[in-house]
Amino acid sequence: QAPPQPRTVGSPAQRGRTRAGRWPAPPSSVHQATMAGPAPDPALDAQLFRKVEEGKRGIPEAIFIEDVEELCKKRSPTDVVARLQELYSKYQYMQSSIVAQRSGLKVKLPDIASALETVNHLIEKRDKAEDGGEESEFTYQLAENIWAKASAAATNSVCLWLGANCMLEYTLDEAVELLQTNETNAKTMLKSLDEDMAFLRDQITTTEVNIARTHNLGVKQRQKDKDETKEAQAKAAPAASGGPSPTSAPASFAPPPRPVEDTCKTKDGQAYTWKQDREEVELSMPLPKDAKKGQVKVTILADSVKVEHAGKVLLSSRLASKVSPSGSTWTMGNGRVDISLEKAEAEQWPSLFEEESES
């Protein structure tokens, strides 16, 4: 039987009374069954979480892994991470379920309080009528934006919604009792949910830390295995080929040539130096004396570079090849501006600017 909503009224059987501070058994058993599903490795589960008392809705308590290396001696870190992620997903499912229940209770509590206030008002009118008071006056809605007033004799009954277009009639005293019971139960449930949510957040945090530490261990182990494999291959290669001397190493293993810095001048006579490797170009040029950074502007486009000082163009030329502006930077210091250009394609340039290659 599904648990009743806080505002539900009816007989004790219809209202589904529960023990104080707990949800009815079906939701708790569902949550517990969710976490207690078939475990592929009971020994591993015993080191990752433990069952707690019934007061925690069957939510297991996550265990902080003190020694990740020891845990992963007999099993792969990938398997441990997979189990932790499964546990984490179940914690998150529980969290979303509790959040939905808390939201529903917070919406229904004001409705219950409003209904209880209305019933108490009707009881007050009834008591006045029994003492010889006048008829009660009510305001009701005829249509949208149209309201009317009517007088009616005091009554000892009221109709309360059960939900799903269903309404039952109760005496005023019964209605007060039912609404007060529902309000008390709803507040108790809300308090219990808040406690469960705080406990669940702690378990989620612990599980996240366990996942991160176990994953990092797996990354280290894979990197270590990769390095050992490369080292073994490097040792096996000379033995298989008859042990060539270092001077006969393949050209692909030769260290790349060091970039050579060239000193040049633009067609306007501006001196600059530049050097390159396969991935970037470095350009350096002097600035006027006492130049400040706020006066210097460097514009780097895909096919050109421009340097200005106080509005005066010092350098503006098209590059010999394409660059990546997002990966290029410039700095200023010691009376010079240094520009680092990231090449769009890893290749050697014949020159820095187009006019140099044409000349």
C-alpha positions as CSV (number, residue, x, y, z in Angstrom):
1,Q,0.0,0.0,0.0
2,A,1.4,3.4,-1.0
3,P,2.1,5.8,1.8
4,P,-0.6,8.6,2.2
5,Q,0.1,12.2,1.4
6,P,0.4,14.5,4.5
7,R,-2.9,16.2,3.7
8,T,-4.9,13.0,3.1
9,V,-7.8,12.5,5.5
10,G,-10.1,9.6,6.2
11,S,-10.3,6.7,8.5
12,P,-7.2,5.4,10.3
13,A,-6.9,2.7,7.7
14,Q,-7.1,5.2,4.8
15,R,-4.7,7.6,6.5
16,G,-2.1,4.8,6.8
17,R,-0.7,5.8,10.3
18,T,3.0,5.2,10.6
19,R,5.4,5.0,13.5
20,A,6.7,8.4,14.5
21,G,9.7,9.6,12.7
22,R,9.7,6.9,10.0
23,W,8.3,6.5,6.5
24,P,6.0,3.5,5.9
25,A,7.7,0.2,5.3
26,P,7.4,-0.1,1.5
27,P,9.6,2.9,0.7
28,S,12.3,1.9,3.2
29,S,12.3,-1.7,1.9
30,V,12.6,-0.4,-1.6
31,H,15.7,1.7,-0.7
32,Q,17.2,-1.1,1.2
33,A,16.7,-3.6,-1.6
34,T,18.3,-1.1,-4.0
35,M,21.5,-1.0,-2.0
36,A,21.5,-4.7,-1.1
37,G,21.4,-6.0,-4.6
38,P,23.6,-9.0,-5.7
39,A,27.2,-8.2,-4.9
40,P,29.8,-9.5,-7.3
41,D,32.6,-9.4,-4.7
42,P,31.3,-9.6,-1.1
43,A,34.8,-9.3,0.3
44,L,35.2,-6.0,-1.6
45,D,31.8,-4.7,-0.5
46,A,32.7,-5.3,3.1
47,Q,35.7,-2.9,2.7
48,L,33.6,-0.3,0.9
49,F,30.5,0.1,3.0
50,R,28.7,-1.3,6.0
51,K,25.0,-1.7,6.9
52,V,23.7,0.6,9.6
53,E,20.8,0.6,11.9
54,E,17.2,0.7,10.7
55,G,16.9,4.4,11.7
56,K,18.9,5.4,8.6
57,R,16.4,4.0,6.1
58,G,18.7,1.2,5.2
59,I,21.3,3.5,3.7
60,P,24.7,1.9,4.0
61,E,27.6,3.8,5.5
62,A,30.6,4.4,3.2
63,I,33.9,3.3,4.6
64,F,36.9,5.6,3.9
65,I,39.7,3.6,2.3
66,E,42.8,4.2,4.4
67,D,45.2,2.1,2.3
68,V,44.2,2.1,-1.4
69,E,47.4,0.1,-2.4
70,E,46.6,-2.7,0.0
71,L,43.0,-2.9,-1.2
72,C,44.1,-3.1,-4.8
73,K,46.8,-5.8,-4.3
74,K,44.4,-8.7,-5.1
75,R,42.1,-6.8,-7.5
76,S,42.4,-4.3,-10.3
77,P,41.8,-0.6,-9.4
78,T,39.4,-0.5,-12.4
79,D,37.2,-3.1,-10.7
80,V,37.2,-1.2,-7.4
81,V,36.4,2.1,-9.2
82,A,33.5,0.4,-11.0
83,R,32.0,-0.9,-7.8
84,L,32.5,2.5,-6.1
85,Q,30.8,4.2,-9.0
86,E,27.9,1.8,-8.8
87,L,27.6,2.6,-5.1
88,Y,27.8,6.3,-5.8
89,S,25.0,6.1,-8.4
90,K,22.8,4.4,-5.9
91,Y,23.6,7.1,-3.3
92,Q,22.6,9.8,-5.8
93,Y,19.4,7.9,-6.6
94,M,18.5,7.9,-2.9
95,Q,19.4,11.6,-2.7
96,S,17.1,12.5,-5.6
97,S,14.3,10.5,-4.0
98,I,14.7,12.2,-0.6
99,V,14.8,15.6,-2.2
100,A,11.6,14.9,-4.0
101,Q,9.9,13.8,-0.8
102,R,11.1,16.8,1.1
103,S,9.9,19.2,-1.6
104,G,6.5,17.5,-1.5
105,L,6.2,17.8,2.2
106,K,7.3,21.5,2.2
107,V,4.5,22.2,-0.3
108,K,1.9,20.3,1.6
109,L,2.6,21.6,5.1
110,P,1.2,25.1,4.3
111,D,-1.9,23.5,2.8
112,I,-2.5,21.4,5.9
113,A,-2.0,24.5,8.1
114,S,-4.4,26.5,6.0
115,A,-7.1,23.7,6.0
116,L,-6.7,23.4,9.8
117,E,-7.2,27.2,10.2
118,T,-10.3,27.1,8.1
119,V,-11.8,24.2,10.1
120,N,-11.1,26.0,13.4
121,H,-12.8,29.0,12.0
122,L,-15.9,26.9,11.2
123,I,-15.8,25.5,14.8
124,E,-15.8,29.0,16.1
125,K,-18.8,29.9,14.0
126,R,-20.6,26.8,15.1
127,D,-20.1,27.5,18.8
128,K,-21.4,31.1,18.3
129,A,-24.5,29.8,16.6
130,E,-25.2,27.3,19.4
131,D,-25.1,30.3,21.8
132,G,-27.8,32.1,19.8
133,G,-25.6,33.8,17.3
134,E,-26.5,34.9,13.8
135,E,-26.0,33.0,10.6
136,S,-22.5,33.0,9.1
137,E,-21.7,35.0,6.1
138,F,-19.5,33.5,3.4
139,T,-17.8,34.8,0.2
140,Y,-17.6,32.5,-2.7
141,Q,-16.6,32.7,-6.4
142,L,-19.3,32.7,-9.1
143,A,-16.9,33.0,-12.0
144,E,-13.5,34.5,-12.8
145,N,-13.1,37.8,-11.0
146,I,-16.8,37.6,-9.8
147,W,-17.4,37.0,-6.1
148,A,-20.7,36.9,-4.1
149,K,-21.7,36.8,-0.5
150,A,-24.2,34.5,1.1
151,S,-25.5,33.7,4.6
152,A,-25.7,30.1,5.8
153,A,-26.6,28.4,9.0
154,A,-23.7,27.0,11.1
155,T,-22.8,23.4,10.3
156,N,-21.1,20.6,12.2
157,S,-19.6,19.0,9.1
158,V,-17.0,19.8,6.5
159,C,-15.8,18.1,3.3
160,L,-12.1,17.5,2.8
161,W,-10.3,16.4,-0.3
162,L,-8.7,13.0,-0.4
163,G,-7.2,13.7,-3.8
164,A,-7.9,12.4,-7.3
165,N,-11.3,14.2,-7.4
166,C,-12.4,12.4,-4.3
167,M,-13.9,14.2,-1.3
168,L,-15.2,12.9,2.1
169,E,-17.4,14.5,4.7
170,Y,-16.3,14.6,8.4
171,T,-17.6,16.3,11.5
172,L,-15.6,19.4,12.4
173,D,-14.0,17.6,15.4
174,E,-12.9,14.7,13.3
175,A,-11.5,17.0,10.7
176,V,-9.4,18.9,13.3
177,E,-8.1,15.6,14.6
178,L,-7.2,14.3,11.2
179,L,-5.5,17.5,10.1
180,Q,-3.5,17.8,13.3
181,T,-2.4,14.2,13.0
182,N,-1.4,14.8,9.4
183,E,0.5,18.0,10.2
184,T,2.4,16.3,13.1
185,N,3.3,13.3,10.9
186,A,4.4,15.6,8.1
187,K,6.7,17.6,10.4
188,T,8.1,14.4,11.9
189,M,8.8,13.0,8.4
190,L,10.4,16.2,7.3
191,K,12.8,16.2,10.3
192,S,13.6,12.6,9.6
193,L,14.3,13.3,5.9
194,D,16.6,16.2,6.9
195,E,18.6,13.9,9.1
196,D,18.8,11.2,6.4
197,M,19.9,13.8,3.8
198,A,22.7,15.0,6.1
199,F,23.9,11.4,6.6
200,L,23.6,10.7,2.8
201,R,25.7,13.8,1.9
202,D,28.5,12.5,4.1
203,Q,28.4,9.1,2.4
204,I,28.5,10.7,-1.1
205,T,31.5,12.8,-0.1
206,T,33.4,9.8,1.3
207,T,32.6,7.8,-1.9
208,E,33.8,10.6,-4.2
209,V,37.1,10.7,-2.3
210,N,37.5,6.9,-2.5
211,I,36.8,7.0,-6.3
212,A,39.4,9.8,-6.9
213,R,42.1,8.1,-4.8
214,T,41.5,4.7,-6.4
215,H,41.4,6.2,-9.9
216,N,44.7,8.0,-9.3
217,L,46.3,4.8,-8.2
218,G,45.1,3.1,-11.4
219,V,46.6,5.9,-13.5
220,K,50.0,5.6,-11.7
221,Q,50.0,1.8,-12.2
222,R,49.2,2.1,-15.9
223,Q,51.9,4.7,-16.3
224,K,54.4,2.5,-14.5
225,D,53.5,-0.5,-16.6
226,K,53.9,1.6,-19.8
227,D,57.3,2.9,-18.7
228,E,58.5,-0.6,-17.9
229,T,57.3,-1.8,-21.3
230,K,59.1,0.9,-23.1
231,E,62.3,0.3,-21.1
232,A,62.1,-3.4,-21.9
233,Q,61.6,-2.7,-25.6
234,A,64.5,-0.3,-25.6
235,K,66.7,-2.9,-24.0
236,A,65.5,-5.6,-26.4
237,A,66.0,-3.6,-29.6
238,P,69.8,-3.4,-29.5
239,A,70.1,-7.0,-28.7
240,A,67.8,-8.0,-31.6
241,S,69.7,-5.9,-34.1
242,G,73.2,-6.9,-33.1
243,G,73.8,-3.9,-30.8
244,P,74.5,-0.9,-33.1
245,S,76.8,1.8,-31.9
246,P,75.4,5.1,-30.8
247,T,76.8,6.8,-33.9
248,S,74.6,4.5,-36.1
249,A,71.3,5.4,-34.4
250,P,68.4,6.1,-36.7
251,A,68.0,9.7,-37.8
252,S,64.5,9.7,-36.2
253,F,66.2,9.4,-32.8
254,A,68.6,12.3,-33.4
255,P,67.9,15.3,-31.2
256,P,66.2,18.2,-33.1
257,P,68.5,21.0,-34.1
258,R,68.7,24.0,-31.8
259,P,67.0,27.1,-33.1
260,V,69.3,29.7,-34.5
261,E,68.6,33.3,-33.9
262,D,68.7,35.6,-36.9
263,T,69.0,39.4,-36.9
264,C,67.1,41.2,-39.7
265,K,65.5,44.5,-40.6
266,T,62.1,45.2,-42.1
267,K,61.7,47.2,-45.4
268,D,61.2,50.3,-43.2
269,G,64.5,49.7,-41.4
270,Q,63.1,48.3,-38.1
271,A,65.6,45.9,-36.6
272,Y,64.4,42.6,-35.0
273,T,65.6,39.1,-34.2
274,W,63.8,35.8,-34.6
275,K,64.3,32.1,-34.2
276,Q,62.1,29.1,-34.7
277,D,61.6,25.4,-34.1
278,R,59.0,23.1,-35.6
279,E,56.2,24.3,-33.4
280,E,56.7,28.0,-32.7
281,V,58.5,31.2,-33.7
282,E,60.0,33.7,-31.3
283,L,60.2,37.4,-32.5
284,S,62.0,40.1,-30.5
285,M,62.4,43.8,-31.3
286,P,63.6,46.9,-29.4
287,L,61.2,49.6,-28.3
288,P,61.7,53.4,-28.0
289,K,63.4,54.6,-24.8
290,D,61.1,54.9,-21.7
291,A,58.3,53.0,-23.5
292,K,55.5,51.8,-21.1
293,K,53.4,48.7,-21.4
294,G,50.2,50.8,-21.7
295,Q,51.6,52.5,-24.8
296,V,52.5,49.2,-26.5
297,K,49.9,47.3,-28.6
298,V,50.6,43.9,-30.3
299,T,48.1,42.5,-32.7
300,I,48.5,38.9,-33.7
301,L,46.4,37.5,-36.6
302,A,46.6,34.2,-38.4
303,D,48.8,35.6,-41.2
304,S,50.3,38.8,-39.8
305,V,51.7,40.6,-36.8
306,K,51.6,44.3,-35.9
307,V,53.4,46.2,-33.2
308,E,52.5,49.8,-32.2
309,H,53.9,52.3,-29.7
310,A,51.8,55.3,-28.7
311,G,49.8,55.0,-31.9
312,K,52.9,54.7,-34.1
313,V,53.3,51.5,-36.1
314,L,56.8,50.0,-35.5
315,L,56.2,46.7,-37.3
316,S,53.4,45.5,-39.6
317,S,54.1,42.6,-41.9
318,R,52.5,39.4,-43.3
319,L,54.0,36.2,-42.0
320,A,55.5,33.6,-44.2
321,S,53.0,31.0,-42.9
322,K,50.0,30.7,-40.7
323,V,50.0,30.9,-36.9
324,S,47.4,30.2,-34.2
325,P,46.5,33.5,-32.5
326,S,44.9,31.8,-29.5
327,G,48.2,30.0,-28.7
328,S,50.4,33.0,-29.3
329,T,51.5,35.5,-26.6
330,W,53.7,38.5,-26.1
331,T,55.6,40.1,-23.2
332,M,57.6,43.3,-22.6
333,G,60.7,43.8,-20.6
334,N,64.2,45.3,-20.7
335,G,63.2,47.8,-23.4
336,R,62.1,45.0,-25.8
337,V,58.9,43.3,-26.8
338,D,59.1,39.5,-27.2
339,I,56.4,37.7,-29.2
340,S,55.9,33.9,-29.2
341,L,53.9,32.7,-32.2
342,E,52.4,29.2,-32.3
343,K,52.7,27.7,-35.8
344,A,49.4,26.4,-37.3
345,E,51.4,23.5,-38.9
346,A,54.6,22.0,-37.5
347,E,57.1,22.8,-40.2
348,Q,60.2,25.0,-40.8
349,W,59.6,28.4,-42.3
350,P,62.0,29.7,-45.0
351,S,61.7,33.2,-43.4
352,L,59.6,35.1,-40.9
353,F,57.8,37.5,-43.3
354,E,56.6,37.1,-46.9
355,E,58.7,40.0,-48.2
356,E,61.9,38.3,-47.0
357,S,61.0,35.1,-48.8
358,E,60.2,37.0,-52.0
359,S,63.5,38.9,-51.9
